[in-house]
Amino acid sequence: VSAWLRARVHLHVVLPLLEVVARERPDVAARLRSLEGRVAIRGPAGEDLAAAIVIDRGSVSVERGPRALANADVTCAFRDVGSLDAFFAGRPALPSIAPLSGLRHPVLLAKTAWLLSTLRVLAPKPAEELAREDAAARALRVRLVLYLVTAAISRLAKDGFAPARDIAEGSPDRVYQWSVGESDIAAFVRVANGRVRAGRGLYAHRRPFVAFAFRDVDAAHRVITAQASQMTSYSEGLVTTSGSPEYVRKMTLLMQKVDALMLEA
Amino acid sequence: VKVQGFTWTVADHDLLSSSDAWGEALVALGREDPRVVTVTADLGTTTKLDRFRHAFPDRHFNVGVAEQNLVAVAAGLAATGLVPVVCTYATFACLRAAEFVRTDVAYNARNVKIVGTLAGVAFGQGGPTHHAFEDVALMRAIPGMTVLAPSDGREMAAALRAAIAHDGPVYVRYGRGVEEPEGPERPFAIGELVTLREGGDAAVFAYGATVSHAIRAAERVARTGASVRVVAVPTLKPLDERGIAAIARQTRRIVTVEDHGVVGGLGSAVAEVVARAGIAAVVRMLGHRDRFLPAGVPEDLMHLGGFDEDAIALALAELRGVTVPTDEDWEDGA
């Protein structure tokens, strides 16, 4: 079950971050400028594991669900959930690719693999490497992590991950908001009576029930890369929270559980 | 005011900056006025009186877990000319010690300031034994008692200053210590209403933790085109009856909201004003109904009890559909 949940997060939450990477990094868009194509990724039959990366002359979009498999130029198929999970976790697990399609679109395949590798921006790094990240890289990491965390919570709740479901079941209409200083980096999770939704930006229709406000991009970067401990994050004002302290704690614990689930891979 | 913590609960009051404000204010008042002393029933840390104890060890008294004694001792201290500030959980100050408040303090007109913390469901996890939803009704009913209900730590500090400046018994109702301040910092004047948001279609009267909920609900309703006035009522007694009547005449649609029973609380008080003045207005009263709420997180209990942002927004939406006769013209026609 954990592998399936992770695979769903990878296809529904992590892959769509490629759209953000292509939008935020001009070098990525430039490298894909002359390319068009659709690369589908699917898990074993009946597991509802399907997505497609669509490259259209510099822009990238990700479609999710079985319909995304139609008209793919290249389809990467995983024979079981475990191998799909392992592939995204960076362990040796290669998909099978219909030989003919691979031969017909070698450039598309190679550039898609390279595009996927750009998500390594999310990977943990030693402190000295983190210190070398420039402002744009730090902002991108922060943006991606906030989008990832919120969307993963929503995806996992929808897919039945109990700790994520708990925060939505029977809940009044509540918004959990993350924001970063004066930047446009923000994301939220909205829950109401068992329903859950993640979104980017500031939720406009009501004030947050709980808000996590990072002081600025650098502060957020320090917190999410664990360069600042939880206590330091608060005592130095890198992040402030407002709203119900109990639910601040619940959401914090949920984030830790999601983190643990993803690291099981 | 932001919570400076991550995993703390209501028991960790030292880490909640909003409630720090009044603990600091009390120390400052102690410096200014040597008559100020504090009395606790073994809740010095959680009620912030320990700060005063550290600053003025010979002006602080701990009577042990004995709330009736707490109030009686304070009345005695006041009889000598001191200004005792008594602080314990609202439910203990007003229910367990009720007769002592009435007879020793109010009947004798002793200059005692009773601070009831964790009022309403602010200590929701403590269950019904620690929920205080009758305190305002009781204190309002006692002759000579002034009843204040600030909505956040900042206003609490100002209210405490006003209470000590006032000659006579005062009950100050305080919540949890994490309430979000609304509006700019303002001086506290006993008996004054505070309009936090202008509007003419309806008015919400609130105090304590519900003030922020009222503002949020008004913001939401505003998106549907309605303008809602939000009025904080930090003084429940003496009530600004004239001000309430004027607002009732202007808006005709009123919602009262409180983390307190609708019997004897702000809802009752506003309804009394409207009825006495003969104003044609609809009054919806949100608050504790005739039941005990279970143990739980305060925000959840406020939702369950029907006195949170959602309940206010719903009441406002319902009121928009109500036709209210507005003819208040009593001049004889020509």
Contacts between the chains, C-beta under 8 A, distances in Angstrom:
chain1	res1	chain2	res2	distance
A	172	B	303	4.7
A	172	B	308	7.4
A	172	B	310	5.7
A	173	B	310	6.5
A	205	B	220	7.1
A	205	B	223	7.1
A	206	B	216	6.7
A	206	B	219	7.5
A	206	B	220	5.6
A	206	B	309	7.7
A	207	B	216	5.2
A	207	B	219	7.0
A	209	B	299	7.3
A	213	B	2	7.8
A	230	B	6	5.6
A	231	B	6	7.7
A	233	B	6	8.0
A	234	B	4	5.7
A	234	B	5	6.3
A	234	B	6	6.0
A	235	B	4	7.5
A	240	B	2	3.9
A	240	B	3	7.6
A	240	B	4	7.6
A	241	B	2	6.5
A	241	B	3	5.3
A	241	B	5	7.8
A	241	B	6	7.2
A	242	B	2	5.4
A	242	B	3	6.5
A	242	B	180	6.4
A	243	B	3	7.9
A	244	B	178	7.7
A	244	B	297	6.5
A	244	B	298	7.2
A	244	B	299	4.6
A	245	B	3	5.4
A	245	B	5	6.7
A	245	B	8	5.8
A	245	B	9	6.6
A	245	B	10	7.3
A	245	B	16	7.4
A	245	B	178	6.0
A	246	B	9	6.5
A	246	B	10	8.0
A	246	B	297	4.5
A	246	B	298	8.0
A	246	B	299	7.7
A	247	B	297	7.1
A	247	B	299	7.0
A	248	B	3	6.8
A	248	B	5	7.9
A	248	B	6	6.7
A	249	B	6	6.8
A	249	B	7	4.7
A	249	B	8	7.5
A	249	B	9	7.6
A	252	B	6	5.8
A	252	B	7	6.6
A	253	B	7	8.0
